[in-house]
Amino acid sequence: MADQGNDAGTRSAVLVALGANLLIAVAKSAAGLFAGSPALLSEAAHSVADSLNEVFLLLSLRRSRRAPDSTHPFGYGKERYFWSLLAAVGIFVLGGVFSFYQGVRALSSHGHESHAGYVAGLAVLFVSLLAEGGSLLKAVVQSRRSGQGATDPALRTVLAEDGTAVIGVLLAAAGLTVHMITGNGAGEAAASMAIGVLLMFVAFTLGRGAHEQLIGVAVDPGLRDEIEELLAGQPEVDTVEELLTMQLGMDSTLVAARIDLVPGMDSERVEEVSLRIRQSIHGKWPSADRVFLDITDARGEREGRGASTPPSS
């Protein structure tokens, strides 16, 4: 229930960001075309990319909650990371590359904006700053409330997008102001290229995180040590031979352990101990919902290997 509540909050933050970006994209595009401003057009591309990405994030929230089935027995939790990876690609291509291209193109352009164009551009950027700032505040509040700002890819993407958007608006406003004062478009071109570089950096960072989750990443080392400590602390466990973990989704974790029990236990007792250990792990860490124990006779294996080793000459 708590996870569903967090998802509802994340969905609300994504919807707020989507609404703000759609309105801002239209306003920036109109003002950019009217003023002939590459910085404004770069910001418009940024907002369009963000809007498309928010659609991806909404899809990820819905699809990642589907129940496990015969074709996906571990569930669909990784859908969250797949759609986040697509969002990162969208930021890189639609936002970063286009913005940088606009800046390079503006260096060879000799167009001059009218005074009305400057005013319209700055007015749109001011409104954009208020809207993006409000969306960022909503995402920050949800991040603190859920405590998942660093782990939820959808929420992390919204935070990155809104934070980058605020910086981008300030860069575009600075470039437009320099152009208005000096009459030289180099400052505005530089602002557009800076926006592009910033978007590409953010996209790379988000994409790398989603990539790591998609190929399979272990849980935090501290959590892994705690799980190993719990296993080793069981009176029936002699040694923990191997412990493997992998995050399957936001609230689903695979734990696979190969353990050696103390000798002299019958099969019924081994089954009882195995069930109790699995329940203990899931009870302490509810996200560890896939726990597999491989009961081995490690002592016998070691003795067998020692007996088969020929004596040294």
VOGU-3710 file (C-alpha; in Angstrom, 3 decimals, decimal comma):
1> madqgndagt> 0,000/0,000/0,000  2,854/2,379/0,810  4,425/1,623/-2,574  1,124/2,347/-4,339  0,873/5,620/-2,427  4,390/6,573/-3,487  3,498/5,752/-7,082  0,429/7,979/-6,848  2,590/10,837/-5,608  5,162/10,244/-8,341
11> rsavlvalga> 2,399/10,121/-10,963  1,057/13,422/-9,676  4,511/15,012/-9,949  4,908/13,685/-13,515  1,465/14,990/-14,538  2,240/18,444/-13,135  5,525/18,490/-15,063  3,777/17,296/-18,249  1,112/20,002/-18,076  3,691/22,720/-17,424
21> nlliavaksa> 5,970/21,575/-20,241  3,184/21,345/-22,838  2,048/24,906/-22,179  5,603/26,222/-21,998  6,642/24,446/-25,221  3,879/26,202/-27,164  4,720/29,598/-25,652  8,478/29,234/-26,221  8,004/28,054/-29,809  5,730/30,982/-30,654
31> aglfagspal> 8,020/33,518/-28,973  11,142/31,935/-30,489  9,749/32,098/-34,016  8,473/35,648/-33,471  11,781/36,885/-32,049  14,017/34,676/-34,189  15,785/33,635/-30,988  17,923/30,446/-31,066  17,994/30,336/-27,261  14,201/30,407/-27,091
41> lseaahsvad> 13,909/27,748/-29,795  16,421/25,611/-27,873  14,316/25,953/-24,765  11,222/25,060/-26,788  12,959/21,860/-27,954  13,890/21,189/-24,342  10,244/21,481/-23,259  9,032/19,276/-26,132  11,579/16,614/-25,178  10,524/16,823/-21,535
51> slnevfllls> 6,843/16,458/-22,486  7,537/13,323/-24,513  9,658/11,933/-21,710  6,902/12,447/-19,171  4,617/10,312/-21,340  7,296/7,597/-21,191  7,468/7,934/-17,405  3,678/7,602/-17,044  3,856/4,420/-19,115  6,628/3,102/-16,875
61> lrrsrrapds> 4,556/3,664/-13,723  1,612/1,727/-15,133  3,464/-1,111/-16,843  5,947/-1,804/-14,035  3,098/-2,705/-11,658  1,788/-5,592/-13,734  1,629/-8,889/-11,884  4,133/-11,679/-12,654  3,026/-14,203/-15,253  4,371/-17,304/-16,979
71> thpfgygker> 6,550/-15,314/-19,389  7,839/-12,888/-16,759  7,865/-14,829/-13,474  9,845/-12,094/-11,690  7,373/-9,399/-12,678  7,721/-6,259/-14,772  9,640/-4,028/-12,364  12,419/-3,379/-14,888  9,903/-1,664/-17,195  10,512/1,369/-14,998
81> yfwsllaavg> 14,170/1,470/-16,026  13,524/0,739/-19,709  11,192/3,706/-20,172  13,532/5,885/-18,143  16,314/4,931/-20,558  14,118/5,994/-23,492  13,449/9,284/-21,698  17,194/9,844/-21,355  17,645/9,213/-25,083  14,863/11,721/-25,778
91> ifvlggvfsf> 16,550/14,360/-23,639  19,854/13,756/-25,425  18,531/13,834/-29,002  15,479/16,112/-28,946  16,851/18,479/-26,330  20,637/18,394/-26,227  21,586/17,812/-29,864  18,956/20,210/-31,234  19,891/22,954/-28,769  23,582/22,657/-29,597
101> yqgvralssh> 22,781/22,733/-33,320  20,702/25,895/-32,838  23,634/27,555/-31,099  26,101/26,645/-33,857  23,630/27,798/-36,493  23,109/31,103/-34,691  26,839/31,903/-34,877  26,595/32,248/-38,648  23,275/34,092/-38,562  23,076/37,862/-38,742
111> gheshagyva> 19,421/38,293/-37,908  18,339/40,992/-35,471  15,389/40,700/-33,130  13,017/43,595/-32,697  12,503/45,263/-29,346  9,068/43,608/-29,200  10,752/40,263/-29,815  13,124/40,741/-26,904  10,272/41,709/-24,589  8,103/38,777/-25,695
121> glavlfvsll> 10,999/36,360/-25,248  11,882/37,562/-21,773  8,217/37,542/-20,731  7,827/33,930/-21,858  11,018/32,937/-20,063  9,791/34,579/-16,861  6,516/32,668/-17,006  8,479/29,488/-17,828  10,697/30,025/-14,811  7,646/30,232/-12,541
131> aeggsllkav> 6,065/27,120/-14,075  9,263/25,061/-14,069  10,050/26,199/-10,538  6,602/25,126/-9,360  6,975/21,733/-11,023  10,430/21,305/-9,473  9,047/22,183/-6,040  6,304/19,560/-6,454  8,891/16,916/-7,396  11,168/17,846/-4,467
141> vqsrrsgqga> 8,269/17,593/-2,014  7,309/14,158/-3,371  10,946/13,033/-3,238  11,240/13,951/0,430  7,852/12,500/1,288  8,552/9,129/-0,326  12,280/8,999/0,396  12,780/7,545/-3,092  14,270/10,487/-4,950  17,543/8,648/-5,483
151> tdpalrtvla> 16,027/5,243/-6,332  12,804/5,904/-8,262  13,875/6,417/-11,909  10,660/8,248/-12,813  10,942/10,689/-9,933  14,683/11,079/-10,465  14,073/11,924/-14,134  11,444/14,545/-13,275  13,795/16,131/-10,740  16,623/16,209/-13,301
161> edgtavigvl> 14,376/17,580/-16,044  12,858/20,329/-13,917  16,185/21,305/-12,373  17,798/21,448/-15,808  14,832/23,408/-17,148  15,243/26,093/-14,480  18,955/26,426/-15,295  18,164/26,419/-19,022  15,641/29,241/-18,659  18,195/31,337/-16,785
171> laaagltvhm> 20,824/30,669/-19,474  18,392/31,559/-22,252  17,373/34,772/-20,463  21,010/35,737/-19,990  21,775/35,109/-23,657  18,738/37,049/-24,814  19,612/39,967/-22,537  23,207/40,101/-23,786  21,944/40,083/-27,363  19,482/42,853/-26,592
181> itgngageaa> 22,137/45,058/-24,961  25,067/44,476/-27,313  23,299/43,622/-30,527  25,695/40,679/-30,872  24,088/37,242/-31,162  27,207/35,383/-29,978  26,054/35,479/-26,361  22,696/33,983/-27,235  24,360/31,335/-29,400  26,668/30,454/-26,514
191> asmaigvllm> 23,649/30,163/-24,206  21,963/27,794/-26,656  25,073/25,611/-26,903  25,448/25,625/-23,110  21,845/24,427/-22,788  22,611/21,641/-25,265  25,730/20,510/-23,394  23,848/20,588/-20,086  21,016/18,454/-21,488  23,420/15,926/-22,987
201> fvaftlgrga> 25,256/15,599/-19,660  21,996/15,087/-17,735  20,783/12,576/-20,338  24,035/10,608/-20,102  23,826/10,491/-16,296  20,193/9,322/-16,302  20,840/6,805/-19,079  23,820/5,292/-17,281  21,753/4,712/-14,132  18,911/3,086/-16,103
211> heqligvavd> 21,423/0,933/-18,008  22,939/-0,417/-14,789  19,505/-1,393/-13,487  18,496/-3,054/-16,753  21,537/-5,343/-16,952  21,132/-6,283/-13,279  22,647/-4,515/-10,291  23,155/-5,826/-6,769  21,622/-4,194/-3,720  23,525/-1,631/-1,701
221> pglrdeieel> 26,672/-3,224/-0,149  25,496/-2,250/3,317  22,187/-4,063/2,828  23,971/-7,085/1,404  26,201/-7,243/4,495  23,135/-7,080/6,748  21,497/-9,972/4,884  24,699/-12,017/5,127  24,932/-11,215/8,851  21,350/-12,428/9,371
231> lagqpevdtv> 22,110/-15,670/7,550  25,358/-16,295/9,416  23,648/-15,545/12,725  21,161/-18,399/12,403  22,067/-21,192/14,855  21,552/-23,872/12,211  23,858/-22,194/9,641  27,492/-23,292/9,681  28,787/-21,030/6,882  27,428/-18,742/4,159
241> eelltmqlgm> 29,234/-19,991/1,073  27,790/-17,492/-1,433  25,269/-14,642/-1,459  23,927/-13,068/-4,654  21,425/-10,218/-4,912  19,777/-8,313/-7,746  17,224/-5,514/-7,848  14,241/-6,633/-9,920  12,308/-3,410/-9,555  11,437/-0,576/-7,201
251> dstlvaarid> 10,110/-2,912/-4,505  11,339/-6,321/-5,617  14,729/-7,866/-4,851  16,185/-11,278/-5,620  18,237/-12,908/-2,853  20,004/-16,202/-3,628  22,244/-17,778/-1,004  24,252/-20,992/-0,809  24,535/-21,971/2,828  26,001/-24,896/4,744
261> lvpgmdserv> 23,948/-26,118/7,697  25,345/-27,778/10,785  25,601/-31,573/10,391  23,115/-34,040/11,777  19,836/-32,423/10,605  17,164/-34,538/8,940  15,347/-33,404/5,785  12,213/-32,265/7,632  14,260/-30,065/9,962  16,181/-28,625/7,003
271> eevslrirqs> 12,891/-27,671/5,331  11,641/-25,943/8,507  14,890/-23,985/8,890  14,878/-22,973/5,230  11,309/-21,660/5,492  12,055/-19,740/8,683  15,140/-18,087/7,184  13,255/-17,007/4,056  10,452/-15,564/6,166  12,967/-13,756/8,385
281> ihgkwpsadr> 14,626/-12,091/5,405  11,332/-11,033/3,836  9,976/-9,886/7,195  12,951/-7,602/7,856  13,297/-6,393/4,245  9,844/-6,578/2,575  11,338/-5,723/-0,819  13,301/-9,024/-0,677  10,342/-10,950/-2,053  12,335/-13,503/-4,047
291> vflditdarg> 14,502/-15,505/-1,636  16,158/-18,750/-2,731  18,343/-20,915/-0,495  20,671/-23,610/-1,763  21,447/-25,975/1,109  24,847/-27,580/0,601  27,211/-29,833/2,506  30,178/-27,494/2,129  32,209/-29,301/4,800  31,803/-32,589/2,970
301> eregrgastp> 32,753/-30,936/-0,331  35,911/-29,494/1,232  36,829/-32,840/2,759  36,178/-34,559/-0,549  38,395/-32,129/-2,406  41,099/-32,595/0,228  40,958/-36,371/-0,045  41,231/-36,260/-3,837  44,268/-33,979/-3,785  47,444/-36,023/-4,316
311> pss> 50,143/-35,558/-1,700  52,894/-33,162/-2,639  56,260/-34,680/-3,365
//
